[in-house]
């Protein structure tokens, strides 16, 4: 191997929130390059920095500090340091990665150094010792080198998935049997790798290094594609900020590129608390990741003349693995929320099983001719995701996931059929015209249901214990009285000891012992009075504790009563749809007993004086339940059509849904009655909808095709129906006009 220079590319982006921490991380990155430069004897190490930080006065100080850090490590601008700044500020790392590669290619061409090796390093990561030497040794003139890496937490702990074993296995195989260009592969050279494992290199793809030839070919193809099919480079990256490594898989499919690997790790990826992976968002999955995968597919199809002839099967496998990995990540976030991680709430509410593949498919199959999605509900997604498609996206996507492509895989079919990715893609994309989630087994459903129930029960018990610990007014008085008894008791003992001479009398107070009997008598009287009061207050405290316990018990009964009411009304509603008129007794039983302690005004004082308004609103709801019972029992005895009866009962079912949701919120939130905004948020929770669906006993299956009967609808559909009625009713504004006769 002759002399070969190494160019280390680093994109810089600093929002100046914590300049000291930023410079500290950058110093570690530059320091690791400097250590490698001293070790590398087969050429020079050059550093290329591209700064995409926000413009302004702070940027000047920031750049000055960057130059100083580089200078301290032996990198001087114009000699072995090249610092570029963004003319057009697009605040994201994906654009900076694109731009720093572009600048590197221009610089290498101007220096006529086309035999160079190009290595990427993020501003907060590090190169391991001897990394550059290993990469350059493995690099060919038209090569891409994949390298294993470590992920290290902010605390310094290695958190690499599976300990990096898969990386090491693939890297070892590639180092022994590189993937040569397609011409050599077709000649069946004994040393060539058949690409069987290259699709697993998705994880290795984070730390790719390129020959000048491979990067130039990839970069030119990507630039032309983005300008021709995605409006422009800048517009595309202004929308989609990250996950450029998805598109990087394209370079591994180039027909004349050799792929090899280093056996030892070269990069350390530091995972800080403010990193993207530590702060995930739903939009990163909904938009950026989908956009990157669709871009990769379109890029491959638009440049297939320069790709390997079997690129489809490799691309399909790679996309399948990515989809599966992302679905697992989302499933993990939903489990984190179920285990109490509130930061993952949006993932539990917004995603579901096979969420990602559904979004990917719907974005890819947008009808370009009309410039808008086929389904109205996807319009916001479609607009947010622009530019994510070209005129051929739909046909490219269908061709990639067609049965022909799957069947053409040949020797890889057995591996695909055993992979989770095949299950996801086949069920969600290939076999069904309309997306439906893959249904879990009955055993999995039962296990998940029991786990959710256990977590909710534990949460409710914690809230109940917390509220049970709150003392009633007389329990507080009892404690105060015991403190006073202790205080006066100590005084009494002190005076008795004084009278007995155990405690000497101070000089000048000799006459005090004459009145000691009177003082002791007074203290005894006070203590007797206090003990008497403690006894009385103790009786009252026990009564209050009993009333409090009864109140909570009746509140639980109220929830069960409402559940029973709803089940009855739902079944009655079904009977009416079959032209059966219900008896009024069904509705008179909906009322809650007037003698219940839930109507008592004194209970708010006993339980929590600060929640007087919450208890008052609870009583208003109870009065409304009474009124509903009276009104319905009269209404069904009057002369009404079946349609009018159905409408009236539908409205009352929806209102009872509202009462039930209000009371459930109180139970789970320290007896705080929800505001409209809080209730809006609460009723969107998945577990609540699952709970409400259990009230529809006779609604079990999917609706029959063309059927209008309500009993043929599923439970979930009925829940959505009544929740919509309830929400519409809450938002309805009623104008009352008062008039009087003109005298």
Phi and psi in degrees as a GROMACS rama.xvg file:
@    title "Ramachandran Plot"
@    xaxis  label "Phi"
@    yaxis  label "Psi"
@TYPE xy
-81.9107  -168.843  UNK-2
-66.0548  133.396  UNK-3
-142.849  117.403  UNK-4
-80.9598  149.481  UNK-5
-115.932  129.863  UNK-6
-110.543  118.635  UNK-7
-97.5073  119.834  UNK-8
-100.449  126.156  UNK-9
-132.767  125.307  UNK-10
-89.7312  135.635  UNK-11
-111.948  135.787  UNK-12
-149.898  118.567  UNK-13
-133.871  125.245  UNK-14
-97.2705  8.70095  UNK-15
64.7819  17.8736  UNK-16
-71.8854  -44.6557  UNK-17
-135.584  81.2062  UNK-18
-60.8724  -38.8981  UNK-19
-62.7371  -45.8774  UNK-20
-65.9268  -39.6688  UNK-21
-59.4831  -49.466  UNK-22
-66.2567  -31.8553  UNK-23
-64.2045  -44.2223  UNK-24
-67.3715  -42.2121  UNK-25
-63.0564  -38.8632  UNK-26
-60.451  -38.5297  UNK-27
-65.3224  -40.6909  UNK-28
-64.5692  -49.9073  UNK-29
-64.6206  -38.5758  UNK-30
-61.5291  -38.2276  UNK-31
-67.8021  -33.7657  UNK-32
-68.9867  -41.15  UNK-33
-61.7355  -41.6438  UNK-34
-62.7485  -37.7138  UNK-35
-69.8777  -35.5255  UNK-36
-63.023  -38.2358  UNK-37
-66.6661  -33.0247  UNK-38
-81.3891  -27.1338  UNK-39
-84.4654  116.453  UNK-40
-106.777  -4.72978  UNK-41
-97.6671  16.5072  UNK-42
164.241  -174.308  UNK-43
-100.109  152.24  UNK-44
-105.299  121.461  UNK-45
-111.759  142.189  UNK-46
-111.325  126.984  UNK-47
-115.663  118.764  UNK-48
-111.735  137.014  UNK-49
-124.477  115.322  UNK-50
-97.5634  121.676  UNK-51
-118.088  29.0017  UNK-52
-73.6174  157.413  UNK-53
-57.526  138.771  UNK-54
-71.1586  160.363  UNK-55
137.654  -176.886  UNK-56
-61.9798  -37.9769  UNK-57
-64.9953  -25.3802  UNK-58
-66.4331  -35.5741  UNK-59
-62.0238  -45.5799  UNK-60
-65.0843  -38.4775  UNK-61
-62.5005  -47.446  UNK-62
-64.2308  -39.566  UNK-63
-59.6048  -43.2299  UNK-64
-68.5172  -35.3947  UNK-65
-63.4751  -46.1272  UNK-66
-58.9468  -40.1468  UNK-67
-64.5813  -43.919  UNK-68
-60.5693  -42.1888  UNK-69
-67.0596  -43.6491  UNK-70
-60.6736  -41.4795  UNK-71
-60.3316  -24.7342  UNK-72
-102.205  10.9709  UNK-73
89.5269  12.6047  UNK-74
-105.087  112.436  UNK-75
-109.485  132.88  UNK-76
-62.343  133.58  UNK-77
91.5523  -16.0823  UNK-78
-108.123  -64.6426  UNK-79
-134.629  17.15  UNK-80
-131.686  131.051  UNK-81
-129.321  112.363  UNK-82
-111.921  120.024  UNK-83
-116.017  147.303  UNK-84
-121.127  147.929  UNK-85
-70.9099  128.378  UNK-86
-76.1116  -40.9085  UNK-87
-108.483  117.638  UNK-88
-82.0658  111.924  UNK-89
-120.969  107.963  UNK-90
-76.8919  67.2309  UNK-91
-156.217  158.803  UNK-92
-75.0436  -29.5557  UNK-93
-64.193  -43.4993  UNK-94
-66.6178  -39.2253  UNK-95
-63.2251  -37.9757  UNK-96
-64.357  -40.7411  UNK-97
-63.8554  -46.1289  UNK-98
-67.0082  -40.4971  UNK-99
-67.7951  -31.8181  UNK-100
-67.3058  -41.7809  UNK-101
-60.6041  -45.5334  UNK-102
-64.7744  -38.7087  UNK-103
-63.7311  -43.7623  UNK-104
-63.1103  -42.2992  UNK-105
-62.6585  -42.9946  UNK-106
-65.9332  -45.6806  UNK-107
-62.2742  -38.5388  UNK-108
-65.2079  -42.1965  UNK-109
-66.1614  -29.5145  UNK-110
-91.1178  -0.962892  UNK-111
51.7197  50.8481  UNK-112
-120.319  51.1172  UNK-113
-72.7839  -1.69136  UNK-114
-92.3192  9.6007  UNK-115
-71.1589  159.906  UNK-116
-109.101  135.862  UNK-117
-115.156  121.309  UNK-118
-120.289  132.615  UNK-119
-94.7105  142.593  UNK-120
-149.991  122.591  UNK-121
-73.728  158.881  UNK-122
-64.5945  -21.7488  UNK-123
-114.126  16.0916  UNK-124
-111.768  -178.388  UNK-125
-141.029  154.885  UNK-126
-94.3846  139.166  UNK-127
-77.0441  157.882  UNK-128
-54.6775  138.483  UNK-129
68.3999  12.7783  UNK-130
-62.4277  -47.5617  UNK-131
-63.595  -41.9688  UNK-132
-59.6461  -43.968  UNK-133
-66.1071  -43.2302  UNK-134
-64.4759  -46.4446  UNK-135
-64.7295  -34.814  UNK-136
-65.9738  -36.1795  UNK-137
-82.3385  -17.2283  UNK-138
-76.2658  139.798  UNK-139
-106.755  174.121  UNK-140
-63.4048  -29.7669  UNK-141
-124.934  52.2638  UNK-142
-117.837  162.747  UNK-143
-126.857  132.331  UNK-144
-112.409  126.336  UNK-145
-100.091  142.048  UNK-146
-135.141  141.373  UNK-147
-66.7161  163.012  UNK-148
-150.074  170.318  UNK-149
-119.348  145.219  UNK-150
-109.439  125.323  UNK-151
-120.383  131.412  UNK-152
-74.522  169.813  UNK-153
-59.6328  -26.0704  UNK-154
-84.7731  1.3493  UNK-155
89.5352  9.03539  UNK-156
-91.2917  137.255  UNK-157
-75.6506  116.048  UNK-158
-117.699  25.897  UNK-159
-58.7973  133.424  UNK-160
-57.5715  133.039  UNK-161
53.0927  21.083  UNK-162
72.4329  10.423  UNK-163
80.8296  15.158  UNK-164
-66.2766  -41.3748  UNK-165
-63.8461  -43.2779  UNK-166
-55.4115  -49.9143  UNK-167
-62.0182  -39.5914  UNK-168
-63.6983  -47.3464  UNK-169
-69.6692  -41.3804  UNK-170
-61.314  -40.6356  UNK-171
-62.7106  -43.7857  UNK-172
-65.7473  -42.9449  UNK-173
-67.5123  -34.114  UNK-174
-68.1699  -32.4625  UNK-175
-82.2625  -37.1587  UNK-176
-132.26  82.7029  UNK-177
-60.7648  154.858  UNK-178
-84.9444  109.182  UNK-179
-87.7355  178.016  UNK-180
-67.1484  163.444  UNK-181
-64.589  -32.4438  UNK-182
-62.3161  -44.4224  UNK-183
-68.7371  -35.7382  UNK-184
-64.2417  -40.741  UNK-185
-66.9755  -26.9  UNK-186
-77.2925  -0.637087  UNK-187
57.2796  46.8327  UNK-188
-67.043  140.991  UNK-189
-64.3996  -26.4773  UNK-190
-86.1848  -5.08506  UNK-191
-83.4694  146.537  UNK-192
-91.9133  138.694  UNK-193
-81.5644  11.9405  UNK-194
69.3778  11.6414  UNK-195
-58.4927  -38.7888  UNK-196
-101.971  -4.49777  UNK-197
-62.8222  -28.8813  UNK-198
-66.7789  -23.3157  UNK-199
-74.2535  -6.98643  UNK-200
-78.34  11.87  UNK-201
-57.82  -37.3964  UNK-202
-72.8809  -34.5829  UNK-203
-68.7619  -21.4296  UNK-204
-62.1369  -13.0777  UNK-205
-64.8909  -31.9884  UNK-206
-117.804  56.4145  UNK-207
-78.985  146.732  UNK-208
-127.515  146.589  UNK-209
-123.122  149.813  UNK-210
-76.9507  161.083  UNK-211
-57.1569  -43.1049  UNK-212
-61.002  -48.8615  UNK-213
-64.9901  -42.907  UNK-214
-67.8051  -39.6748  UNK-215
-63.2085  -44.4646  UNK-216
-64.1855  -43.3523  UNK-217
-64.5766  -46.6872  UNK-218
-66.4366  -41.0737  UNK-219
-64.5915  -41.7432  UNK-220
-64.1789  -42.5232  UNK-221
-66.8008  -43.2571  UNK-222
-61.0881  -48.1187  UNK-223
-61.5154  -43.129  UNK-224
-62.5045  -46.5596  UNK-225
-65.3522  -37.7969  UNK-226
-72.2732  -33.3918  UNK-227
-84.9811  -39.5924  UNK-228
-114.404  -9.18274  UNK-229
-127.239  32.0195  UNK-230
71.5058  -62.3313  UNK-231
-164.64  163.346  UNK-232
-61.247  -49.7355  UNK-233
-64.6141  -38.7917  UNK-234
-67.8205  -37.9501  UNK-235
-64.0649  -49.2655  UNK-236
-74.0595  -20.8979  UNK-237
-69.1374  -24.7274  UNK-238
-89.4342  -40.3968  UNK-239
-119.41  107.776  UNK-240
-89.0728  -24.3336  UNK-241
-139.258  -173  UNK-242
66.8158  33.4883  UNK-243
-65.6028  -19.4739  UNK-244
-66.7648  -21.3827  UNK-245
-61.3285  -47.9225  UNK-246
-68.7177  -26.4353  UNK-247
-60.545  -19.3028  UNK-248
-59.9645  -23.5618  UNK-249
-53.7377  -41.2795  UNK-250
-62.0692  -28.0854  UNK-251
-78.0014  -10.8047  UNK-252
-98.347  -5.45083  UNK-253
-60.7802  134.455  UNK-254
-67.3592  -28.6877  UNK-255
-108.685  22.6986  UNK-256
-104.863  140.383  UNK-257
-98.809  137.733  UNK-258
-118.309  126.327  UNK-259
-139.427  -173.199  UNK-260
-151.923  160.068  UNK-261
-92.8971  146.078  UNK-262
-80.0001  -24.8799  UNK-263
-105.811  157.372  UNK-264
-67.7468  145.312  UNK-265
-120.162  -23.4609  UNK-266
-123.444  149.206  UNK-267
-118.744  117.512  UNK-268
-97.8102  115.327  UNK-269
-87.7438  123.533  UNK-270
-103.013  101.244  UNK-271
-93.5664  166.001  UNK-272
-66.2245  -21.5209  UNK-273
-99.3014  10.1285  UNK-274
-75.9583  163.348  UNK-275
-62.1646  -43.3533  UNK-276
-67.9486  -24.0151  UNK-277
-82.8314  -14.1445  UNK-278
-130.966  66.709  UNK-279
-69.9171  153.605  UNK-280
-132.548  153.442  UNK-281
-61.9694  -37.8823  UNK-282
-63.3694  -27.7988  UNK-283
-62.779  -32.0821  UNK-284
-86.9541  -41.5851  UNK-285
-68.6547  -34.4873  UNK-286
-117.239  -62.7469  UNK-287
-65.4419  -46.1431  UNK-288
-68.5933  -41.1822  UNK-289
-63.2668  -43.1501  UNK-290
-60.7628  -40.299  UNK-291
-66.5611  -42.381  UNK-292
-69.3511  -40.1644  UNK-293
-66.4457  -37.8197  UNK-294
-61.9192  -43.3103  UNK-295
-59.2955  -45.7616  UNK-296
-61.7162  -48.6424  UNK-297
-64.691  -39.6393  UNK-298
-60.719  -44.3832  UNK-299
-63.4981  -44.9933  UNK-300
-68.5235  -32.6839  UNK-301
-77.2979  -17.6928  UNK-302
-124.34  27.4985  UNK-303
-63.0012  -16.3222  UNK-304
-64.9076  -26.4532  UNK-305
-103.808  6.40337  UNK-306
-101.998  166.772  UNK-307
-60.977  148.958  UNK-308
-64.7959  -24.7316  UNK-309
-101.639  27.1612  UNK-310
-60.5714  -29.495  UNK-311
-62.5104  -47.2341  UNK-312
-67.693  -34.0587  UNK-313
-70.0271  -41.3944  UNK-314
-65.3046  -43.2561  UNK-315
-59.4013  -45.2298  UNK-316
-64.4263  -42.018  UNK-317
-63.4506  -47.8058  UNK-318
-62.2165  -39.7366  UNK-319
-59.631  -45.4533  UNK-320
-63.7149  -42.9679  UNK-321
-61.8513  -44.7441  UNK-322
-59.5349  -46.1698  UNK-323
-63.4028  -44.0633  UNK-324
-59.2045  -43.7827  UNK-325
-67.6061  -41.0137  UNK-326
-60.7274  -37.7025  UNK-327
-67.3316  -39.5196  UNK-328
-60.8816  -46.8195  UNK-329
-63.3135  -39.8582  UNK-330
-62.733  -38.6372  UNK-331
-64.0056  -40.1278  UNK-332
-64.2225  -40.0622  UNK-333
-64.7364  -37.8987  UNK-334
-67.4754  -37.6779  UNK-335
-59.6711  -41.868  UNK-336
-65.2783  -42.7377  UNK-337
-60.3369  -27.6086  UNK-338
-91.5199  8.3571  UNK-339
108.175  4.58823  UNK-340
-84.8014  99.5059  UNK-341
-66.0508  -22.8924  UNK-342
-63.5443  -22.6705  UNK-343
-97.3395  13.9692  UNK-344
-57.4564  -44.7639  UNK-345
-62.566  -29.3713  UNK-346
-71.8102  -35.5869  UNK-347
-68.0654  -35.9674  UNK-348
-83.3126  -34.6202  UNK-349
-98.3289  -19.2962  UNK-350
-115.882  167.247  UNK-351
-153.982  178.831  UNK-352
-60.4166  131.445  UNK-353
63.666  25.8811  UNK-354
-58.4893  -46.7418  UNK-355
-66.8209  -45.9565  UNK-356
-64.9807  -31.0358  UNK-357
-65.3779  -45.3377  UNK-358
-64.8739  -42.0419  UNK-359
-59.6087  -45.832  UNK-360
-65.7581  -43.8773  UNK-361
-67.9369  -36.1091  UNK-362
-68.0367  -40.9965  UNK-363
-68.5463  -28.1138  UNK-364
-101.489  21.9819  UNK-365
-61.3648  142.113  UNK-366
-82.5599  102.092  UNK-367
-66.7783  -29.7407  UNK-368
-57.1029  -36.6188  UNK-369
-101.104  -2.35098  UNK-370
68.6124  18.1662  UNK-371
-152.74  160.456  UNK-372
-70.178  160.154  UNK-373
-70.5463  -31.0905  UNK-374
-108.656  133.591  UNK-375
-60.7095  -37.6713  UNK-376
-67.0651  -14.5299  UNK-377
-92.9981  3.13  UNK-378
-62.7347  -41.3575  UNK-379
-65.1484  -39.8681  UNK-380
-63.7365  -44.2254  UNK-381
-59.8563  -47.5211  UNK-382
-67.4146  -40.4939  UNK-383
-65.8948  -31.5817  UNK-384
-83.7647  -8.12191  UNK-385
-60.3548  148.732  UNK-386
-85.7147  118.735  UNK-387
-125.477  2.22388  UNK-388
-145.659  166.761  UNK-389
-132.683  -175.735  UNK-390
-63.7117  -26.017  UNK-391
-102.246  5.01849  UNK-392
-55.608  -47.3967  UNK-393
-60.8094  -46.9488  UNK-394
-69.842  -35.3753  UNK-395
-61.8824  -45.6613  UNK-396
-63.8732  -45.3005  UNK-397
-64.9528  -37.9702  UNK-398
-67.3475  -41.3804  UNK-399
-63.436  -40.2278  UNK-400
-98.7009  21.6368  UNK-401
-79.6616  161.087  UNK-402
-62.8201  -30.8972  UNK-403
-61.3224  -43.0695  UNK-404
-64.924  -43.534  UNK-405
-60.7531  -46.1911  UNK-406
-69.2485  -25.8904  UNK-407
-76.6241  -6.99727  UNK-408
-66.9156  -28.5753  UNK-409
64.9951  -116.647  UNK-410
-63.1498  -15.0613  UNK-411
-90.4342  -3.80333  UNK-412
-61.5965  -39.0844  UNK-413
-62.3495  -40.5594  UNK-414
-67.3553  -41.5789  UNK-415
-62.7315  -41.3049  UNK-416
-67.0948  -20.7887  UNK-417
-96.0525  -0.412538  UNK-418
-95.5236  146.301  UNK-419
-60.3019  -33.7847  UNK-420
-61.0527  -36.5143  UNK-421
-63.7317  -42.0747  UNK-422
-61.1105  -46.9406  UNK-423
-60.7259  -50.5111  UNK-424
-68.9474  -41.9636  UNK-425
-64.9812  -44.594  UNK-426
-73.7167  -40.2041  UNK-427
-90.5369  -23.3522  UNK-428
-122.786  -49.7844  UNK-429
-75.1955  -43.1494  UNK-430
-92.8364  -22.0902  UNK-431
-118.086  133.083  UNK-432
-68.9987  -43.3979  UNK-433
-104.618  134.263  UNK-434
-66.2186  131.323  UNK-435
-134.238  137.32  UNK-436
-62.4714  149.255  UNK-437
-67.9691  125.925  UNK-438
-80.1907  131.58  UNK-439
-70.5747  164.354  UNK-440
-70.5251  163.989  UNK-441
-59.8929  -37.7552  UNK-442
-65.7177  -42.3031  UNK-443
-63.9637  -42.1593  UNK-444
-59.0288  -46.6962  UNK-445
-61.966  -43.073  UNK-446
-63.4381  -45.2254  UNK-447
-64.7055  -40.3508  UNK-448
-63.3107  -43.968  UNK-449
-65.2063  -37.0526  UNK-450
-66.6307  -43.4146  UNK-451
-63.1908  -41.9723  UNK-452
-63.0868  -40.9899  UNK-453
-63.8453  -42.7674  UNK-454
-66.431  -41.5874  UNK-455
-65.1917  -41.6015  UNK-456
-62.3888  -41.5004  UNK-457
-63.3979  -40.4781  UNK-458
-65.3269  -43.649  UNK-459
-64.174  -38.5325  UNK-460
-65.5485  -38.9811  UNK-461
-63.2832  -42.4462  UNK-462
-65.5532  -42.7984  UNK-463
-62.0119  -43.3936  UNK-464
-63.8787  -40.8114  UNK-465
-62.0229  -39.1987  UNK-466
-78.3699  -33.6895  UNK-467
-65.1608  -27.4335  UNK-468
-73.8474  -19.1117  UNK-469
-66.4516  126.338  UNK-470
-82.1166  147.983  UNK-471
-78.938  164.748  UNK-472
-54.4776  -44.7347  UNK-473
-71.9369  -27.5757  UNK-474
-66.6025  -37.513  UNK-475
-66.1387  -43.9993  UNK-476
-60.7386  -38.9112  UNK-477
-60.4307  -42.9681  UNK-478
-65.3849  -41.9734  UNK-479
-61.425  -42.6908  UNK-480
-64.3948  -40.2704  UNK-481
-64.9588  -34.761  UNK-482
-64.6122  -43.1411  UNK-483
-65.076  -40.5033  UNK-484
-60.5621  -43.7116  UNK-485
-61.7881  -40.5365  UNK-486
-64.5778  -51.1431  UNK-487
-69.151  -31.0449  UNK-488
-61.9211  -40.8169  UNK-489
-62.9702  -41.8777  UNK-490
-60.5856  -43.8963  UNK-491
-61.9366  -44.9747  UNK-492
-62.0144  -41.3296  UNK-493
-62.3024  -43.845  UNK-494
-67.8032  -36.7426  UNK-495
-64.9482  -45.2547  UNK-496
-62.5726  -34.2163  UNK-497
-65.6841  -44.9132  UNK-498
-63.2001  -34.423  UNK-499
-81.5744  -3.62453  UNK-500
84.0499  3.33077  UNK-501
-64.763  -40.5691  UNK-502
-101.313  117.232  UNK-503
-64.4251  148.126  UNK-504
-85.9159  136.828  UNK-505
-65.9502  150.823  UNK-506
-66.9181  135.218  UNK-507
94.9731  -7.4492  UNK-508
-121.081  24.2071  UNK-509
-61.3748  -31.6735  UNK-510
-76.3497  -11.2335  UNK-511
-64.6351  -31.485  UNK-512
-66.3519  -11.6643  UNK-513
-71.3189  -29.7503  UNK-514
-101.715  6.13222  UNK-515
-57.0282  -44.5964  UNK-516
-55.9133  -40.3431  UNK-517
-65.943  -41.4773  UNK-518
-63.5173  -44.1877  UNK-519
-62.7668  -38.5193  UNK-520
-63.1416  -41.8398  UNK-521
-63.8918  -45.0465  UNK-522
-62.4438  -39.6828  UNK-523
-63.2194  -39.3363  UNK-524
-63.8564  -42.9844  UNK-525
-63.421  -43.6662  UNK-526
-63.6263  -39.4659  UNK-527
-62.4172  -43.5309  UNK-528
-61.6393  -45.1855  UNK-529
-64.4842  -41.1334  UNK-530
-63.6405  -37.0776  UNK-531
-61.587  -45.8631  UNK-532
-64.9323  -39.1906  UNK-533
-59.6983  -40.7063  UNK-534
-62.6337  -45.9042  UNK-535
-64.273  -47.344  UNK-536
-65.2795  -34.2446  UNK-537
-60.7202  -41.9556  UNK-538
-62.9732  -44.6187  UNK-539
-64.7224  -38.4084  UNK-540
-63.6706  -41.6583  UNK-541
-65.6001  -37.4564  UNK-542
-63.1842  -43.7807  UNK-543
-63.4593  -42.184  UNK-544
-61.6004  -39.1419  UNK-545
-65.9926  -44.4592  UNK-546
-62.1984  -40.9122  UNK-547
-62.3522  -44.5863  UNK-548
-62.9509  -41.2833  UNK-549
-64.0057  -39.5878  UNK-550
-60.988  -49.0266  UNK-551
-63.8285  -37.77  UNK-552
-63.9806  -44.3034  UNK-553
-68.822  -31.1409  UNK-554
-64.7859  -40.9332  UNK-555
-63.388  -40.7444  UNK-556
-62.5591  -37.4326  UNK-557
-60.5984  -43.8738  UNK-558
-62.7281  -43.6308  UNK-559
-64.8994  -36.9325  UNK-560
-61.8802  -43.6171  UNK-561
-65.3162  -39.2626  UNK-562
-59.7554  -45.2266  UNK-563
-64.2893  -41.2455  UNK-564
-56.6045  -46.9154  UNK-565
-64.6854  -41.6575  UNK-566
-60.4051  -41.5699  UNK-567
-64.3625  -49.729  UNK-568
-62.9886  -37.5779  UNK-569
-64.8592  -41.7532  UNK-570
-68.8584  -38.1815  UNK-571
-63.0271  -40.9979  UNK-572
-60.4618  -37.5434  UNK-573
-66.0833  -40.0197  UNK-574
-63.9989  -38.5523  UNK-575
-63.1703  -38.6312  UNK-576
-64.7778  -19.0128  UNK-577
-97.8934  19.2922  UNK-578
64.8008  33.1809  UNK-579
-109.193  123.283  UNK-580
-83.303  126.035  UNK-581
-76.6805  156.735  UNK-582
-81.7192  147.949  UNK-583
-66.549  -22.1514  UNK-584
-61.4945  -28.9739  UNK-585
-57.2127  -35.193  UNK-586
-93.6591  -30.2602  UNK-587
-64.5297  -26.0292  UNK-588
-77.5137  -5.29196  UNK-589
-72.3245  -21.4813  UNK-590
-65.487  151.197  UNK-591
-98.1752  135.247  UNK-592
-55.8675  134.708  UNK-593
-64.3553  -26.3864  UNK-594
-77.1415  -4.28815  UNK-595
-62.7537  142.793  UNK-596
-69.4897  -10.09  UNK-597
-66.6247  -19.1864  UNK-598
-87.4191  -8.10301  UNK-599
-72.2287  133.526  UNK-600
-76.0748  -26.5397  UNK-601
-75.8083  -16.2604  UNK-602
-65.2841  -34.245  UNK-603
-64.7956  -32.2267  UNK-604
-70.4484  -36.6305  UNK-605
-72.1901  -43.597  UNK-606
-82.6238  -52.1212  UNK-607
-166.594  109.28  UNK-608
-63.5684  -27.8497  UNK-609
-71.4874  -8.26568  UNK-610
-115.702  32.6325  UNK-611
-57.8388  -44.0274  UNK-612
-64.4213  -38.2955  UNK-613
-64.5774  -41.781  UNK-614
-69.4605  -33.4301  UNK-615
-65.4312  -40.7876  UNK-616
-69.0327  -32.2563  UNK-617
-61.1889  -44.0547  UNK-618
-65.6092  -35.0206  UNK-619
-61.0453  -42.3094  UNK-620
-62.3203  -40.2303  UNK-621
-63.3075  -41.3118  UNK-622
-62.467  -38.4281  UNK-623
-64.722  -36.9248  UNK-624
-63.4741  -41.6259  UNK-625
-60.4603  -45.4655  UNK-626
-63.3188  -40.095  UNK-627
-60.9894  -42.0262  UNK-628
-62.0045  -45.9775  UNK-629
-65.1699  -45.3756  UNK-630
-64.3553  -45.1758  UNK-631
-66.811  -39.3161  UNK-632
-65.4001  -30.8013  UNK-633
-78.7891  -41.8059  UNK-634
-60.9691  -40.7549  UNK-635
-71.442  -18.833  UNK-636
-84.3428  -11.675  UNK-637
-87.0025  170.13  UNK-638
-84.7305  98.5411  UNK-639
-130.981  152.842  UNK-640
-74.4609  163.511  UNK-641
-61.6128  -36.8224  UNK-642
-63.8572  -40.8997  UNK-643
-66.7431  -39.8527  UNK-644
-62.8649  -43.2976  UNK-645
-61.4141  -43.2804  UNK-646
-63.9643  -42.6629  UNK-647
-64.1714  -44.699  UNK-648
-71.1796  -35.3618  UNK-649
-58.1783  -43.0332  UNK-650
-64.5233  -42.73  UNK-651
-69.528  -35.721  UNK-652
-61.7801  -44.2355  UNK-653
-61.7084  -41.3375  UNK-654
-64.772  -40.3419  UNK-655
-65.6233  -32.7874  UNK-656
-58.2291  -44.0483  UNK-657
-61.4941  -46.2768  UNK-658
-58.6023  -46.2465  UNK-659
-61.9349  -42.161  UNK-660
-67.3057  -38.4207  UNK-661
-60.6125  -45.8146  UNK-662
-70.5688  -35.9195  UNK-663
-64.8748  -39.5565  UNK-664
-61.9336  -44.1208  UNK-665
-59.5289  -44.2596  UNK-666
-61.0473  -37.9925  UNK-667
-93.585  1.53051  UNK-668
-136.256  49.5891  UNK-669
53.8945  40.5601  UNK-670
58.5616  32.971  UNK-671
-94.6433  123.732  UNK-672
-74.1483  133.752  UNK-673
-73.4723  145.104  UNK-674
-77.012  165.103  UNK-675
-55.098  -40.5641  UNK-676
-66.1544  -42.3681  UNK-677
-64.1957  -39.2837  UNK-678
-68.6512  -39.1139  UNK-679
-56.0599  -43.8588  UNK-680
-70.3898  -39.83  UNK-681
-66.1373  -42.0233  UNK-682
-72.6588  -7.63847  UNK-683
-83.9463  -10.2192  UNK-684
-67.7965  134.786  UNK-685
-61.1141  -40.8704  UNK-686
-65.1756  -29.8446  UNK-687
-68.8073  -41.3676  UNK-688
-64.3563  -38.5652  UNK-689
-62.5217  -41.2597  UNK-690
-64.4306  -45.3068  UNK-691
-64.5657  -32.6095  UNK-692
-65.9333  -22.4553  UNK-693
-70.7379  -14.2878  UNK-694
-76.3442  -18.6001  UNK-695
-91.8517  79.4076  UNK-696
-59.3659  -43.7409  UNK-697
-90.304  0.478581  UNK-698
-101.79  103.138  UNK-699
-125.116  -33.2323  UNK-700
-104.18  -177.7  UNK-701
-76.2881  152.49  UNK-702
-64.3872  140.915  UNK-703
-71.4896  146.111  UNK-704
-62.6845  124.318  UNK-705
78.5094  2.83046  UNK-706
-87.0199  142.83  UNK-707
-107.245  -4.52648  UNK-708
-72.8021  134.697  UNK-709
-65.3468  -30.7341  UNK-710
-67.3305  -12.5264  UNK-711
-88.2906  -1.15228  UNK-712
-88.4789  153.61  UNK-713
-76.4189  163.737  UNK-714
-60.8952  -42.6815  UNK-715
-60.9898  -39.4958  UNK-716
-65.8575  -37.9511  UNK-717
-68.9766  -38.4453  UNK-718
-60.0965  -47.497  UNK-719
-59.7442  -39.2886  UNK-720
-60.6162  -50.4696  UNK-721
-75.504  -29.0451  UNK-722
-68.139  -34.8428  UNK-723
-66.2107  -43.8583  UNK-724
-59.5661  -43.7889  UNK-725
-64.0733  -44.8889  UNK-726
-64.5734  -41.231  UNK-727
-62.5224  -40.373  UNK-728
-65.0065  -39.6591  UNK-729
-65.017  -33.7155  UNK-730
-89.5878  -4.11602  UNK-731
-72.417  134.286  UNK-732
-105.011  123.835  UNK-733
-106.168  123.569  UNK-734
-98.4263  122.312  UNK-735
-106.416  123.384  UNK-736
-106.915  121.151  UNK-737
-95.2281  132.006  UNK-738
-128.927  159.048  UNK-739
-142.979  156.039  UNK-740
-72.548  141.137  UNK-741
-77.9767  125.981  UNK-742
